Amino acid sequence: MKNYLSFFKILFVIMASFVVSGCVHDDKYTDPDLTGYGCAELVKTKTLEEVKALYTNQTYVFPENTTDVIEGYVSSSDETGNIYKTIFIQDARENPTQGFVISVDAVSTYTRFPQGSKIYIKLNGLALGTYGGLVQLGVKDMAPGAAANGVARIPEKMVATHIFKSCEEPKPIVAKTMTLAELGTANDRFLGCLVQIPDAEFDAKVLCSVFAPAGTSVDRQLNDPTTSVTTRVVRNSGFASFANQTLPSGKGTFIGILSKFNSSYQFYINKLSDLADMKHFPRKDGITSDPCGITESDYTMKTVSEVKQLFNGSLTQITANHLLRAKVTANDETGNLFKYVYVEDATGGIRVNINKTDLYRDERFRVGKEVYIKLKDLYIGNVNGELQIGQPFNGNAGQIAEVDVYKHFIDTKKPATTVVPTERTIAQLTNEDVGRYVKIKNVQFIDADLGKPYASGTTTNRTLEDCSGSKIFLRTSNFASFSGVEVDGGKGDIYAIVSKFNNDYQLWIPFLVNADFDNPRCDGTVPAVYTTIFSDGFDTLANWTAVNIEGTQVWSTTTFGNPRPSAIMDGNRMLNEDWLVSKKIAIPSTFTDAYVSFETDGRFSGNPLELYVTDNYTGTVGTTNWTKLNPGLDTDLNAFSGFVGSGKVNLKSYLNKEVVFAFKYTSVVGSSTTWEVDNFAVKGTK
């Protein structure tokens, strides 16, 4: 029996929204629909424990005519943006015995259901399923290929008719005290509850970094004195209001929502003030004071040039309390650099070796950021003619251990700014330029390198020349995202890092766009003009066949594109293998050269998209002998920030043949990149 005590008419003004054209996604949240929200008192007919027990490895749908109601107390808040389209509840404000997860297609739910409020949920028409093994309440997922045990979010219009706030005033939730050692199957009933972990500390490997890079969700390991298990993490959203704040470096009481993804226990922070106690020292790992603050006057400031002068002819330890402040000019974003960055100030640049992958995701090592480097106990060595900073390895400057990164690299908290190259000619380069980001005008690849990819199976040297005949190597890793792209045949300006190997100067480009040569060559030769053999803007997938090998997600199209629409594949953080196979495309014998190109826009960390080609498609992807191509891909996965060209991927060996292309998408549990593909084209020249 319902006893409605009051109804509130909620008025709000809908502001006119601006429609932004183009190919960049709009990541802003829309205003919530508050129509119909008031307060009510319903009668609970089932406990949270009874409802969760109804799930048995397959989606359970509550009958439309059921009158069952559950009640709970909201343990979460999405006010800071760290929790997204999810409401966590527990069965008591203090000493709960059960927690639960409600998946809703609505944001700013804290305005309707603030933390500590009592809510009722009518179960008719809703459904139970799992995501990452966590049982939650939603609606049956009707999308093609939907998982048999999954659910979709409760549509916002349904929230008003299924979730009701009690008329009693919200009261504080008392966090349940647990230790990390207590996390296990026996206590999974507390998933969704607000818990506190005494004497908690973030792992030393992530100290002095921010909660999350902009636009990207990351896990930060949490430790306490009761266990050394590493599968206890705090999951932080790059859209949280505190994402760019530095993690607390001390120990103390951590407060957050307990959750789980498969075998890894996760915590979600409601608000930064819940971590206010994590300021005490010494820590469990022996750190005695905050390592993340810095006062320049406590150090002797050094320039890059002065740091290089510390080298005494062999591997040199820096024993004095020196500090270098420099701007990051290149990192590992495209895979052309690996486990090192270049930094630069007005006096020069230098390579810094760090035993950590995905450095570009760390706020301190973003291109354009100024970083403090505490030099004491680091080393400077001459590695094949290039002075580098690191720690000892095989008698020279190797990589700084990941666990020591916090000891040496401190964010200046200044915003990233444009990296301005130093302009040079090839003939002007000297040892003073090694480590610098430079611009060299009017260069071209030598004739012998035309038609070749940047890298062929291993790290490769290509040769650049200017119109005076001066030459220099351009070195590209076979792991670079653009390694398989054919070099441009024209002339242009190159933006690159100068390095040295023995007596040879060489260049490294951080991005493919840094070597865009479209102007006539030195001898006046105009780069070849290509005509289109086949093109597809992915208005539909009529020219393609989606082949599902594993997982429930499949290739489809989306309204985003360059211009709209485009093909899309999203693994939803589940195990997937999906192919998108083209129709047969004939490359005429009258052409002397051909290439394939396309554009990608990606988001979220996961496996790279792969492109394959064959001239003998059997009709089955598993029995076809494919050749893997190596196009350039979007490397900025922090957000849908715009489509990136693949470059020209050479097809010269497929002239006078019918070919089939295939995009191969893979993802694993807990990690999946959403890939959008547009403007696929095969072109040739006679």
C-alpha positions as CSV (number, residue, x, y, z in Angstrom):
1,M,0.0,0.0,0.0
2,K,1.3,3.4,-1.0
3,N,1.1,6.4,1.3
4,Y,2.1,9.4,-0.6
5,L,2.8,12.2,1.9
6,S,3.6,15.0,-0.5
7,F,4.3,15.8,-4.1
8,F,6.6,18.6,-5.2
9,K,6.3,20.2,-8.5
10,I,9.9,20.7,-9.9
11,L,10.3,23.6,-12.3
12,F,13.4,24.1,-14.4
13,V,14.5,26.1,-17.4
14,I,15.8,24.2,-20.4
15,M,18.6,26.3,-21.9
16,A,19.0,26.2,-25.7
17,S,21.9,24.0,-26.6
18,F,24.4,24.7,-29.3
19,V,24.8,22.1,-32.0
20,V,28.4,21.6,-32.8
21,S,29.2,20.2,-36.2
22,G,32.4,18.3,-37.0
23,C,34.0,15.1,-35.9
24,V,34.8,15.6,-32.2
25,H,32.5,14.0,-29.7
26,D,30.6,16.1,-27.1
27,D,31.6,14.6,-23.7
28,K,29.5,17.0,-21.7
29,Y,26.8,15.5,-19.6
30,T,23.2,16.6,-20.4
31,D,21.0,18.1,-17.8
32,P,18.9,15.5,-15.9
33,D,15.2,15.2,-16.5
34,L,13.7,15.9,-13.0
35,T,10.0,15.6,-14.1
36,G,7.9,13.7,-11.6
37,Y,10.3,13.5,-8.7
38,G,9.0,14.0,-5.2
39,C,9.1,11.8,-2.1
40,A,7.1,8.7,-1.1
41,E,6.8,6.0,1.5
42,L,6.5,2.5,0.1
43,V,6.4,-0.9,1.7
44,K,9.5,-3.1,1.3
45,T,8.6,-6.7,0.2
46,K,12.0,-8.1,-0.5
47,T,15.5,-7.6,1.1
48,L,18.5,-6.9,-1.0
49,E,19.9,-10.3,-0.2
50,E,16.7,-12.0,-1.5
51,V,16.8,-10.0,-4.7
52,K,20.4,-10.7,-5.4
53,A,19.8,-14.4,-4.9
54,L,17.4,-14.4,-7.9
55,Y,20.3,-14.0,-10.2
56,T,21.7,-17.4,-11.4
57,N,24.2,-16.7,-14.2
58,Q,21.6,-15.5,-16.6
59,T,19.6,-12.2,-16.8
60,Y,16.6,-12.3,-14.5
61,V,13.7,-10.1,-15.6
62,F,11.1,-9.2,-13.0
63,P,7.5,-9.6,-14.2
64,E,5.7,-6.5,-15.2
65,N,2.9,-7.2,-12.8
66,T,5.0,-7.8,-9.7
67,T,4.5,-5.5,-6.8
68,D,7.8,-6.3,-5.2
69,V,9.7,-3.3,-3.7
70,I,13.2,-3.1,-2.2
71,E,14.6,-0.3,0.0
72,G,18.1,0.9,0.7
73,Y,20.2,3.8,1.8
74,V,22.3,5.6,-0.9
75,S,25.9,5.1,-0.1
76,S,27.3,6.9,-3.2
77,S,27.3,10.3,-4.7
78,D,28.0,11.3,-8.3
79,E,28.5,15.0,-7.4
80,T,32.2,15.0,-8.3
81,G,31.8,13.0,-11.5
82,N,33.9,10.1,-10.3
83,I,30.8,7.8,-10.2
84,Y,28.9,7.7,-13.4
85,K,25.3,6.5,-14.1
86,T,25.4,4.3,-11.0
87,I,23.7,4.4,-7.7
88,F,25.2,2.3,-4.9
89,I,22.9,1.4,-1.9
90,Q,23.2,-0.6,1.3
91,D,20.6,-2.0,3.6
92,A,21.4,0.2,6.7
93,R,23.1,3.5,7.3
94,E,25.3,1.9,9.9
95,N,26.6,-1.7,10.1
96,P,25.0,-2.9,6.8
97,T,24.7,-6.5,5.9
98,Q,24.2,-6.1,2.1
99,G,25.1,-3.6,-0.6
100,F,23.7,-3.3,-4.1
101,V,24.3,-1.7,-7.4
102,I,21.7,0.1,-9.6
103,S,22.6,1.0,-13.1
104,V,20.8,4.1,-14.4
105,D,21.0,6.1,-17.6
106,A,21.0,9.4,-15.6
107,V,23.5,11.8,-14.3
108,S,23.5,14.2,-11.3
109,T,21.5,11.7,-9.4
110,Y,23.0,13.2,-6.2
111,T,20.5,16.1,-6.6
112,R,17.5,13.7,-6.3
113,F,19.0,10.9,-4.2
114,P,21.8,12.4,-2.1
115,Q,24.1,10.2,-0.1
116,G,22.4,9.0,3.1
117,S,18.8,9.2,1.7
118,K,16.5,6.3,1.9
119,I,15.1,5.1,-1.4
120,Y,12.5,2.6,-2.6
121,I,12.7,0.7,-5.9
122,K,9.8,-0.9,-7.7
123,L,11.1,-4.0,-9.4
124,N,8.4,-4.5,-12.0
125,G,10.0,-4.7,-15.5
126,L,13.5,-4.3,-14.2
127,A,16.2,-7.0,-14.6
128,L,19.2,-8.5,-12.7
129,G,22.4,-9.1,-14.5
130,T,26.2,-8.7,-14.2
131,Y,28.9,-6.5,-15.4
132,G,32.4,-7.7,-14.7
133,G,30.9,-10.3,-12.4
134,L,29.1,-7.8,-10.3
135,V,25.4,-8.3,-9.9
136,Q,23.4,-5.2,-10.5
137,L,19.9,-3.9,-11.2
138,G,19.0,-2.5,-14.7
139,V,16.7,-3.5,-17.6
140,K,17.0,-6.3,-20.1
141,D,19.6,-5.4,-22.8
142,M,17.8,-5.6,-26.1
143,A,20.8,-4.7,-28.3
144,P,21.8,-7.2,-30.9
145,G,24.3,-9.6,-29.5
146,A,23.7,-8.6,-25.9
147,A,25.2,-10.8,-23.3
148,A,22.9,-13.4,-21.9
149,N,23.9,-12.4,-18.3
150,G,24.0,-8.6,-18.8
151,V,21.7,-5.7,-18.3
152,A,21.3,-2.2,-19.7
153,R,20.9,1.0,-17.7
154,I,17.5,1.9,-16.5
155,P,16.3,4.7,-18.9
156,E,16.0,8.1,-17.3
157,K,12.3,8.3,-17.9
158,M,11.8,5.0,-16.1
159,V,13.8,6.2,-13.1
160,A,11.0,8.5,-12.1
161,T,8.5,5.6,-12.0
162,H,10.7,3.0,-10.3
163,I,13.0,4.8,-7.8
164,F,11.4,6.9,-5.1
165,K,13.1,8.9,-2.3
166,S,11.7,8.5,1.2
167,C,10.3,11.6,2.8
168,E,12.6,11.3,5.8
169,E,15.6,13.5,5.8
170,P,18.9,12.1,4.6
171,K,21.3,11.2,7.4
172,P,25.0,10.4,7.3
173,I,26.2,7.0,6.2
174,V,28.7,5.5,8.7
175,A,31.4,3.8,6.7
176,K,31.9,0.2,7.6
177,T,35.5,-0.6,8.8
178,M,37.3,-3.3,6.9
179,T,40.8,-4.3,6.1
180,L,42.1,-5.2,2.6
181,A,42.8,-8.7,3.8
182,E,39.1,-9.1,4.6
183,L,38.1,-8.6,1.0
184,G,37.1,-12.0,-0.4
185,T,34.1,-14.0,-1.5
186,A,32.7,-14.3,2.0
187,N,32.4,-10.5,2.2
188,D,31.2,-9.8,-1.3
189,R,27.8,-9.1,0.2
190,F,29.2,-5.7,1.1
191,L,29.8,-4.7,-2.5
192,G,28.1,-1.4,-2.9
193,C,28.6,-0.3,0.7
194,L,30.5,2.7,1.9
195,V,33.6,1.3,3.7
196,Q,36.7,2.7,5.4
197,I,40.2,1.1,5.3
198,P,42.4,2.2,8.3
199,D,46.1,2.8,7.7
200,A,45.7,2.8,4.0
201,E,48.2,4.2,1.6
202,F,48.6,4.5,-2.2
203,D,51.4,2.3,-3.6
204,A,54.7,4.0,-4.0
205,K,54.7,3.4,-7.7
206,V,51.9,5.9,-8.2
207,L,52.9,8.5,-5.6
208,C,53.2,12.2,-6.9
209,S,50.9,11.4,-9.8
210,V,47.3,12.6,-10.2
211,F,44.2,10.7,-9.5
212,A,43.6,10.1,-13.2
213,P,44.7,11.6,-16.6
214,A,42.1,13.8,-18.2
215,G,39.4,11.8,-19.8
216,T,40.8,8.4,-18.8
217,S,39.8,6.0,-16.0
218,V,42.8,4.4,-14.2
219,D,43.4,2.1,-11.3
220,R,45.7,3.2,-8.4
221,Q,46.8,0.4,-6.1
222,L,45.9,0.7,-2.5
223,N,47.8,-0.9,0.3
224,D,47.4,-1.5,4.1
225,P,49.3,-3.4,6.7
226,T,47.1,-6.5,6.5
227,T,48.0,-7.8,3.0
228,S,50.4,-7.5,0.1
229,V,47.9,-8.6,-2.5
230,T,48.0,-6.1,-5.4
231,T,44.4,-6.6,-6.6
232,R,43.0,-3.9,-4.4
233,V,42.7,-0.7,-6.4
234,V,41.0,2.7,-6.4
235,R,39.4,3.3,-9.7
236,N,39.4,7.0,-10.7
237,S,37.6,8.7,-13.6
238,G,39.5,11.2,-15.7
239,F,36.2,13.2,-15.6
240,A,36.2,13.5,-11.8
241,S,36.4,17.1,-10.5
242,F,39.5,16.0,-8.6
243,A,41.1,14.0,-11.4
244,N,44.0,16.5,-11.8
245,Q,44.8,16.6,-8.1
246,T,47.8,14.8,-6.7
247,L,47.2,11.6,-4.8
248,P,47.6,11.9,-1.1
249,S,51.1,10.6,-0.2
250,G,50.6,9.7,3.4
251,K,48.7,7.0,5.2
252,G,45.4,7.1,7.0
253,T,41.7,6.2,6.7
254,F,40.5,5.7,3.2
255,I,36.8,6.0,2.6
256,G,35.1,4.8,-0.6
257,I,32.5,2.6,-2.2
258,L,33.5,-1.1,-2.3
259,S,33.1,-2.7,-5.7
260,K,34.6,-5.5,-7.8
261,F,35.5,-6.2,-11.4
262,N,36.0,-9.9,-11.9
263,S,38.7,-10.8,-9.4
264,S,40.0,-7.3,-8.6
265,Y,38.4,-5.4,-5.7
266,Q,37.9,-1.7,-6.5
267,F,37.0,1.4,-4.6
268,Y,35.2,4.5,-5.9
269,I,35.8,7.8,-4.2
270,N,32.7,9.9,-3.6
271,K,34.5,13.1,-2.7
272,L,38.0,14.1,-2.1
273,S,37.4,15.1,1.5
274,D,36.8,11.4,2.3
275,L,40.6,11.0,2.0
276,A,41.5,13.9,4.3
277,D,43.0,11.6,6.9
278,M,45.6,10.2,4.5
279,K,48.3,12.6,5.6
280,H,50.2,10.7,8.3
281,F,53.9,9.5,8.2
282,P,55.8,7.2,8.4
283,R,54.0,5.0,6.0
284,K,54.0,1.2,6.0
285,D,56.6,1.2,3.2
286,G,59.0,3.4,5.3
287,I,58.4,6.8,3.6
288,T,58.8,9.3,6.4
289,S,57.5,12.6,4.8
290,D,55.6,13.9,1.9
291,P,57.8,13.4,-1.2
292,C,55.6,15.4,-3.6
293,G,56.1,18.9,-2.4
294,I,59.1,21.0,-3.5
295,T,60.7,24.3,-2.7
296,E,63.2,25.6,-5.3
297,S,65.3,27.4,-2.6
298,D,66.1,24.0,-1.0
299,Y,68.0,23.0,-4.1
300,T,70.7,24.2,-6.4
301,M,69.0,24.8,-9.7
302,K,70.7,23.5,-12.8
303,T,70.0,24.0,-16.5
304,V,70.2,21.1,-19.1
305,S,73.5,22.4,-20.3
306,E,74.9,22.5,-16.7
307,V,73.6,18.9,-16.1
308,K,75.5,17.7,-19.2
309,Q,78.6,19.4,-17.9
310,L,78.4,17.2,-14.8
311,F,79.5,14.2,-16.9
312,N,83.1,13.3,-16.1
313,G,83.9,11.0,-19.0
314,S,82.3,7.8,-17.5
315,L,79.0,7.0,-15.8
316,T,78.7,9.8,-13.3
317,Q,76.5,9.8,-10.1
318,I,75.0,13.1,-9.2
319,T,75.5,13.4,-5.5
320,A,74.6,17.1,-4.9
321,N,71.1,18.4,-4.2
322,H,70.5,19.6,-7.7
323,L,67.2,20.4,-9.3
324,L,66.3,20.6,-13.0
325,R,63.2,22.3,-14.3
326,A,62.5,21.5,-17.9
327,K,59.7,21.0,-20.4
328,V,58.7,17.6,-21.8
329,T,59.2,17.7,-25.6
330,A,58.6,14.1,-26.6
331,N,57.2,11.0,-25.0
332,D,56.0,7.4,-25.8
333,E,52.4,8.3,-27.1
334,T,52.9,6.8,-30.6
335,G,55.3,4.0,-29.5
336,N,58.2,5.5,-31.4
337,L,59.9,6.2,-28.1
338,F,59.8,3.5,-25.4
339,K,60.4,4.0,-21.7
340,Y,62.0,7.4,-22.0
341,V,61.1,11.1,-22.5
342,Y,63.0,14.1,-23.8
343,V,63.0,17.3,-21.7
344,E,64.4,20.7,-22.7
345,D,65.0,24.2,-21.4
346,A,66.5,27.3,-23.1
347,T,70.0,25.7,-22.9
348,G,69.3,22.4,-24.6
349,G,67.5,19.0,-24.3
350,I,68.3,15.6,-22.8
351,R,66.9,12.1,-22.7
352,V,65.6,10.7,-19.4
353,N,65.2,6.9,-19.1
354,I,62.3,5.6,-17.0
355,N,61.3,2.0,-16.6
356,K,57.6,2.6,-17.1
357,T,55.2,2.2,-20.0
358,D,52.5,4.7,-21.1
359,L,54.4,7.6,-19.7
360,Y,52.3,9.9,-21.8
361,R,49.3,9.1,-19.5
362,D,51.2,10.5,-16.5
363,E,50.4,14.2,-16.1
364,R,54.1,14.9,-15.4
365,F,55.2,13.5,-18.7
366,R,52.7,15.1,-21.1
367,V,54.3,16.9,-24.0
368,G,54.4,20.6,-23.1
369,K,54.5,20.1,-19.3
370,E,57.2,21.5,-17.2
371,V,58.5,19.0,-14.6
372,Y,60.9,19.2,-11.7
373,I,63.6,16.5,-11.8
374,K,65.4,15.9,-8.5
375,L,68.8,14.9,-9.7
376,K,70.5,13.6,-6.5
377,D,71.4,9.9,-6.8
378,L,70.6,9.8,-10.5
379,Y,73.4,9.2,-13.1
380,I,74.4,10.8,-16.3
381,G,76.1,8.6,-18.9
382,N,77.2,8.7,-22.5
383,V,75.1,6.1,-24.4
384,N,76.6,5.6,-27.9
385,G,77.5,9.3,-28.1
386,E,74.3,10.7,-26.5
387,L,74.3,12.0,-22.9
388,Q,71.3,10.5,-21.0
389,I,69.9,10.6,-17.4
390,G,69.0,7.4,-15.6
391,Q,70.1,4.8,-13.1
392,P,73.0,2.3,-13.6
393,F,72.5,-0.6,-16.0
394,N,75.3,-2.5,-17.6
395,G,77.7,0.2,-16.7
396,N,75.7,3.1,-18.2
397,A,72.7,5.3,-17.7
398,G,69.8,2.8,-17.8
399,Q,66.1,3.3,-16.8
400,I,65.0,4.8,-13.5
401,A,63.0,2.1,-11.6
402,E,59.2,2.7,-11.6
403,V,59.2,2.5,-7.8
404,D,61.6,5.4,-7.7
405,V,59.7,7.7,-10.1
406,Y,58.1,9.6,-7.2
407,K,61.5,10.4,-5.7
408,H,62.7,12.3,-8.8
409,F,59.8,13.7,-10.8
410,I,57.5,16.4,-9.4
411,D,54.7,18.2,-11.3
412,T,55.2,21.9,-11.4
413,K,51.4,22.3,-11.7
414,K,51.8,24.6,-14.6
415,P,49.6,24.0,-17.6
416,A,51.1,22.4,-20.7
417,T,52.2,24.9,-23.3
418,T,53.2,24.6,-27.0
419,V,56.7,23.2,-27.6
420,V,58.5,25.6,-29.8
421,P,61.2,23.9,-32.0
422,T,64.6,25.3,-32.6
423,E,65.2,25.9,-36.3
424,R,68.2,24.3,-37.8
425,T,69.6,23.0,-41.1
426,I,71.1,19.6,-41.3
427,A,74.6,21.1,-41.7
428,Q,74.1,23.3,-38.7
429,L,73.5,20.4,-36.2
430,T,76.1,20.1,-33.4
431,N,76.4,18.2,-30.1
432,E,74.7,21.1,-28.5
433,D,71.5,20.1,-30.4
434,V,71.4,16.5,-29.3
435,G,68.2,16.1,-27.2
436,R,66.6,19.2,-28.7
437,Y,63.3,19.4,-30.5
438,V,64.1,21.0,-33.9
439,K,62.6,22.1,-37.1
440,I,64.5,21.4,-40.3
441,K,63.0,23.0,-43.4
442,N,62.7,21.8,-47.0
443,V,63.9,18.2,-46.6
444,Q,62.8,15.0,-48.5
445,F,63.4,11.3,-48.4
446,I,66.1,10.1,-50.7
447,D,65.0,8.4,-53.9
448,A,66.0,4.9,-52.6
449,D,63.6,5.3,-49.7
450,L,60.5,6.3,-51.7
451,G,57.7,3.8,-51.6
452,K,59.0,2.2,-48.4
453,P,57.4,2.3,-44.9
454,Y,58.9,4.1,-42.0
455,A,60.0,0.8,-40.5
456,S,60.4,-2.7,-41.9
457,G,60.2,-5.4,-39.3
458,T,62.7,-3.8,-37.0
459,T,63.8,-0.3,-36.0
460,T,64.8,1.3,-39.3
461,N,66.8,4.2,-40.6
462,R,65.5,6.2,-43.6
463,T,67.5,9.0,-45.0
464,L,66.5,12.6,-45.3
465,E,68.3,15.1,-47.5
466,D,68.0,18.8,-48.2
467,C,68.4,20.5,-51.6
468,S,72.1,21.2,-50.8
469,G,72.8,17.5,-50.5
470,S,73.2,17.3,-46.7
471,K,71.8,14.1,-45.3
472,I,70.6,12.7,-41.9
473,F,69.0,9.5,-40.7
474,L,65.3,9.4,-39.6
475,R,65.0,6.5,-37.2
476,T,61.7,4.8,-36.6
477,S,60.8,2.0,-34.2
478,N,58.9,-1.0,-35.6
479,F,56.5,-0.5,-32.6
480,A,55.6,3.0,-33.7
481,S,51.9,3.3,-34.5
482,F,52.9,4.6,-38.0
483,S,55.8,2.3,-38.7
484,G,54.0,0.6,-41.6
485,V,53.0,3.9,-43.3
486,E,54.7,4.7,-46.6
487,V,57.0,7.8,-46.4
488,D,55.8,10.9,-48.2
489,G,57.3,11.4,-51.7
490,G,57.4,15.2,-51.6
491,K,59.4,17.8,-49.8
492,G,58.5,19.7,-46.5
493,D,59.5,20.6,-43.0
494,I,60.3,18.0,-40.3
495,Y,59.8,18.5,-36.6
496,A,61.9,16.0,-34.6
497,I,64.1,15.2,-31.7
498,V,67.9,15.1,-32.4
499,S,69.8,12.1,-31.1
500,K,73.1,10.6,-31.8
501,F,74.5,7.2,-32.4
502,N,78.3,7.1,-32.3
503,N,79.3,9.8,-34.9
504,D,75.9,10.0,-36.7
505,Y,73.2,12.5,-35.9
506,Q,69.7,11.1,-36.3
507,L,66.1,12.3,-35.9
508,W,63.1,10.8,-34.2
509,I,59.6,12.1,-34.9
510,P,57.1,11.9,-32.1
511,F,54.1,11.9,-34.4
512,L,53.4,11.1,-38.1
513,V,52.2,14.6,-38.8
514,N,55.8,15.8,-37.9
515,A,56.9,14.6,-41.4
516,D,54.2,15.8,-43.8
517,F,56.0,16.3,-47.2
518,D,53.6,17.4,-50.0
519,N,55.6,20.0,-51.8
520,P,57.5,19.5,-55.1
521,R,60.9,17.8,-54.6
522,C,64.2,19.5,-55.0
523,D,64.4,18.6,-58.6
524,G,61.0,20.0,-59.3
525,T,59.3,16.5,-59.4
526,V,55.7,16.8,-58.2
527,P,54.5,14.0,-55.9
528,A,52.3,11.5,-57.6
529,V,48.6,12.3,-58.1
530,Y,46.4,9.4,-57.0
531,T,43.0,8.5,-58.2
532,T,40.4,6.7,-56.1
533,I,39.8,3.0,-56.8
534,F,37.5,2.4,-53.9
535,S,36.2,4.6,-51.0
536,D,33.7,4.2,-48.2
537,G,32.5,6.8,-45.7
538,F,30.6,4.1,-43.7
539,D,27.1,5.5,-44.1
540,T,26.3,1.8,-43.8
541,L,28.3,-1.5,-43.7
542,A,27.0,-2.5,-47.1
543,N,30.5,-3.0,-48.4
544,W,31.6,-4.9,-45.4
545,T,30.8,-8.1,-43.5
546,A,30.9,-8.1,-39.7
547,V,32.3,-11.4,-38.4
548,N,31.9,-12.2,-34.7
549,I,34.5,-14.7,-33.4
550,E,34.2,-14.2,-29.6
551,G,32.2,-11.9,-27.3
552,T,28.7,-10.4,-27.7
553,Q,29.7,-6.9,-29.1
554,V,29.8,-6.5,-32.9
555,W,30.8,-3.9,-35.5
556,S,28.2,-1.3,-36.3
557,T,27.9,2.3,-37.4
558,T,27.6,5.4,-35.3
559,T,26.4,9.0,-35.8
560,F,29.9,10.3,-35.2
561,G,32.4,10.6,-38.0
562,N,34.4,12.8,-40.3
563,P,31.9,13.7,-41.5
564,R,29.2,11.6,-39.9
565,P,28.7,8.6,-39.7
566,S,31.5,6.1,-39.2
567,A,32.1,2.4,-38.4
568,I,32.5,1.6,-34.7
569,M,33.5,-1.3,-32.4
570,D,33.2,-1.1,-28.6
571,G,34.2,-4.2,-26.6
572,N,32.5,-2.9,-23.4
573,R,35.5,-4.1,-21.4
574,M,34.7,-7.7,-22.2
575,L,36.5,-10.4,-24.1
576,N,36.0,-9.9,-27.8
577,E,37.3,-10.8,-31.3
578,D,35.5,-9.2,-34.2
579,W,36.4,-8.7,-37.8
580,L,35.1,-6.2,-40.3
581,V,35.8,-7.7,-43.8
582,S,35.5,-5.7,-47.0
583,K,34.1,-6.8,-50.3
584,K,36.6,-7.7,-53.0
585,I,38.4,-4.7,-54.5
586,A,40.2,-4.9,-57.8
587,I,43.4,-2.9,-58.3
588,P,43.9,-2.5,-62.0
589,S,47.1,-3.5,-63.8
590,T,47.3,-0.1,-65.4
591,F,48.4,1.4,-62.1
592,T,52.1,1.6,-61.1
593,D,51.4,2.2,-57.4
594,A,48.6,2.0,-54.9
595,Y,47.9,2.6,-51.3
596,V,45.2,2.2,-48.7
597,S,44.3,4.9,-46.1
598,F,41.6,5.6,-43.5
599,E,41.0,7.6,-40.3
600,T,40.5,6.4,-36.7
601,D,39.3,8.0,-33.5
602,G,39.8,6.0,-30.3
603,R,39.0,6.3,-26.7
604,F,39.9,4.3,-23.6
605,S,42.9,2.1,-23.0
606,G,42.9,-1.3,-24.8
607,N,44.3,-3.2,-27.7
608,P,45.1,-1.4,-31.0
609,L,43.0,-1.9,-34.0
610,E,44.6,-4.1,-36.7
611,L,44.3,-4.0,-40.5
612,Y,44.9,-7.1,-42.7
613,V,44.8,-7.7,-46.5
614,T,44.7,-10.8,-48.6
615,D,44.4,-11.6,-52.3
616,N,43.0,-15.0,-51.7
617,Y,40.0,-14.7,-49.3
618,T,38.5,-18.1,-48.6
619,G,35.2,-16.7,-47.2
620,T,36.3,-17.5,-43.6
621,V,38.6,-15.3,-41.6
622,G,40.1,-18.3,-39.8
623,T,41.2,-20.1,-42.9
624,T,42.5,-17.1,-44.9
625,N,46.2,-16.3,-45.2
626,W,46.2,-12.7,-44.1
627,T,49.0,-10.1,-44.3
628,K,49.1,-7.7,-41.5
629,L,49.5,-4.0,-42.4
630,N,50.8,-1.4,-40.1
631,P,48.9,1.9,-40.5
632,G,49.0,4.9,-38.2
633,L,46.2,5.0,-35.6
634,D,44.8,7.5,-33.2
635,T,47.0,7.6,-30.1
636,D,45.2,10.1,-28.0
637,L,42.8,7.7,-26.2
638,N,42.0,10.2,-23.4
639,A,38.9,11.4,-25.3
640,F,37.3,11.3,-28.7
641,S,39.5,14.2,-29.7
642,G,39.3,14.0,-33.5
643,F,40.0,11.6,-36.4
644,V,43.6,10.8,-37.2
645,G,44.8,9.7,-40.7
646,S,46.6,6.4,-41.1
647,G,49.0,7.7,-43.7
648,K,49.5,5.9,-47.1
649,V,49.9,2.2,-46.5
650,N,51.6,0.8,-49.6
651,L,49.8,-1.8,-51.8
652,K,52.3,-2.0,-54.7
653,S,52.6,-5.8,-54.3
654,Y,48.8,-6.1,-54.9
655,L,48.7,-4.4,-58.4
656,N,46.5,-6.3,-60.8
657,K,44.9,-8.3,-58.0
658,E,41.5,-8.5,-56.2
659,V,42.1,-7.9,-52.6
660,V,40.0,-8.0,-49.4
661,F,40.7,-5.9,-46.3
662,A,39.8,-6.7,-42.8
663,F,39.8,-4.7,-39.5
664,K,40.4,-7.0,-36.6
665,Y,39.2,-5.8,-33.2
666,T,40.2,-7.5,-29.9
667,S,39.5,-6.6,-26.3
668,V,40.0,-8.3,-22.9
669,V,38.1,-8.3,-19.7
670,G,38.5,-5.0,-18.0
671,S,40.2,-3.2,-21.0
672,S,38.7,-2.2,-24.3
673,T,39.3,0.7,-26.7
674,T,36.3,2.1,-28.6
675,W,37.5,2.4,-32.2
676,E,35.7,4.5,-34.8
677,V,36.8,4.2,-38.5
678,D,36.0,6.5,-41.3
679,N,37.0,7.6,-44.8
680,F,38.5,4.2,-46.0
681,A,40.1,4.6,-49.4
682,V,42.2,2.6,-51.9
683,K,44.0,4.9,-54.4
684,G,46.4,4.3,-57.2
685,T,48.5,6.2,-59.7
686,K,49.4,5.4,-63.3
